[in-house]
Amino acid sequence: IDWTLKHKNAEQFNYYCELTKLRKAHPAFRMTTAEQIAKHIVFDNTTEDNLISYSIKDNANGDSWKEIKLIFNGSNEVAEVKVKKGEWTIIAQDGQLKADGLNECKGGKLSVAPCSALILARTK
C-alpha cells in the first residue's frame, strides 16, 4: 500500500472508511450462513439492464435496522426505481456514503446515479 496516495485519494479513502464503519455497526452485513442469507435477502424484479436491487429484511442477524434497501446501477444512465413508502435514512447516494446517514426520504420514485449505489435503511 502506498500511503502517500492517501491524501491524493482522500475522497475514496473516506468512502472506504465509511463502508468499514457501516459493516461493523450493522450485523445484517455480517451474516455467515446460507440459511441466514436465504431467510433475510429478497431480490427485486428489475427490468433495466445493469440494475440490481434487493432488501435485507427482518432485522437480519439482530440488526437494529428493520430493512436495508440496496440498489446498484451499473449503467451510464440514471435509473429510476420505486421504493416502498416509509421513513428511510439515506446511507449512500450519488457517490457519497455516511454510515449514520446522509439524509432522509419517504420512498416512492427515486433516482440512482449512473455507476453508483443507493443504500437506504428503515427502523420501522
C-alpha positions as CSV (number, residue, x, y, z in Angstrom):
1,I,0.0,0.0,0.0
2,D,1.4,3.4,-1.0
3,W,0.2,5.5,1.9
4,T,1.4,8.7,0.2
5,L,-1.6,8.4,-2.1
6,K,-4.0,8.6,0.8
7,H,-4.2,12.4,0.7
8,K,-4.4,12.5,-3.1
9,N,-7.3,10.0,-2.9
10,A,-8.9,11.3,0.3
11,E,-12.5,11.1,-1.0
12,Q,-12.1,7.4,-1.9
13,F,-10.3,6.7,1.3
14,N,-13.1,8.3,3.3
15,Y,-15.7,6.3,1.4
16,Y,-14.0,3.0,2.3
17,C,-13.7,4.1,5.9
18,E,-17.5,4.7,6.0
19,L,-18.1,1.3,4.4
20,T,-16.0,-0.3,7.1
21,K,-17.9,1.6,9.8
22,L,-21.2,0.5,8.2
23,R,-20.3,-3.1,8.2
24,K,-19.0,-3.0,11.8
25,A,-22.1,-1.2,13.1
26,H,-24.7,-3.4,11.3
27,P,-24.7,-7.2,11.8
28,A,-27.0,-7.5,8.7
29,F,-23.9,-7.1,6.6
30,R,-22.1,-9.9,8.5
31,M,-24.4,-12.9,8.0
32,T,-22.4,-16.1,8.0
33,T,-24.7,-18.9,6.8
34,A,-26.6,-19.7,3.7
35,E,-29.7,-20.1,5.8
36,Q,-29.5,-16.6,7.2
37,I,-28.9,-15.1,3.8
38,A,-31.8,-17.1,2.2
39,K,-34.1,-16.0,5.1
40,H,-33.3,-12.3,5.0
41,I,-32.3,-11.3,1.5
42,V,-35.0,-10.7,-1.1
43,F,-34.2,-9.6,-4.7
44,D,-36.5,-7.3,-6.5
45,N,-37.6,-7.9,-10.1
46,T,-35.9,-5.3,-12.2
47,T,-36.4,-4.8,-15.9
48,E,-33.5,-2.5,-16.6
49,D,-30.1,-3.8,-17.7
50,N,-27.2,-3.3,-15.2
51,L,-29.5,-2.7,-12.3
52,I,-29.6,-4.9,-9.1
53,S,-32.0,-4.2,-6.3
54,Y,-32.5,-6.1,-3.1
55,S,-33.5,-5.8,0.5
56,I,-32.0,-7.2,3.7
57,K,-35.1,-7.7,5.8
58,D,-36.5,-8.5,9.3
59,N,-33.7,-7.1,11.5
60,A,-31.3,-9.6,9.8
61,N,-28.7,-11.1,12.2
62,G,-30.1,-9.0,15.0
63,D,-29.6,-5.7,13.3
64,S,-31.4,-2.5,14.6
65,W,-32.5,-1.7,11.0
66,K,-35.7,-3.5,10.1
67,E,-34.9,-3.3,6.4
68,I,-31.9,-2.2,4.3
69,K,-32.5,-1.5,0.6
70,L,-29.5,-1.7,-1.7
71,I,-29.7,-0.6,-5.4
72,F,-26.7,-0.8,-7.7
73,N,-26.8,1.0,-11.0
74,G,-24.1,-0.3,-13.3
75,S,-25.2,1.6,-16.4
76,N,-24.1,5.0,-17.7
77,E,-27.6,6.4,-17.4
78,V,-29.7,7.5,-14.4
79,A,-32.0,4.7,-13.2
80,E,-35.5,5.4,-11.8
81,V,-36.6,2.9,-9.1
82,K,-39.6,2.6,-6.9
83,V,-39.0,2.1,-3.2
84,K,-41.9,1.4,-0.9
85,K,-43.1,4.4,1.0
86,G,-41.9,4.9,4.5
87,E,-39.3,6.6,6.7
88,W,-36.0,5.9,5.1
89,T,-32.5,7.1,6.0
90,I,-30.2,7.5,3.0
91,I,-26.9,5.8,3.7
92,A,-25.3,6.1,0.3
93,Q,-26.3,8.2,-2.7
94,D,-24.5,9.8,-5.7
95,G,-21.1,8.6,-4.7
96,Q,-21.4,9.7,-1.1
97,L,-21.7,7.4,1.9
98,K,-22.2,8.1,5.6
99,A,-22.7,5.1,7.9
100,D,-25.1,7.0,10.2
101,G,-27.0,8.6,7.3
102,L,-26.7,11.4,4.8
103,N,-30.4,12.5,4.7
104,E,-34.0,11.2,5.0
105,C,-36.5,10.3,2.3
106,K,-40.1,9.0,2.1
107,G,-39.5,6.4,-0.6
108,G,-41.5,6.4,-3.8
109,K,-39.9,7.1,-7.1
110,L,-36.1,7.6,-6.6
111,S,-33.2,8.2,-9.0
112,V,-30.0,6.3,-8.8
113,A,-27.0,8.0,-10.4
114,P,-25.0,6.2,-13.2
115,C,-22.4,3.7,-11.9
116,S,-23.4,4.2,-8.3
117,A,-25.2,2.7,-5.3
118,L,-28.3,3.8,-3.4
119,I,-28.5,2.4,0.1
120,L,-31.5,3.1,2.3
121,A,-32.3,1.9,5.8
122,R,-35.5,1.9,7.9
123,T,-36.1,1.1,11.5
124,K,-39.9,0.9,11.5
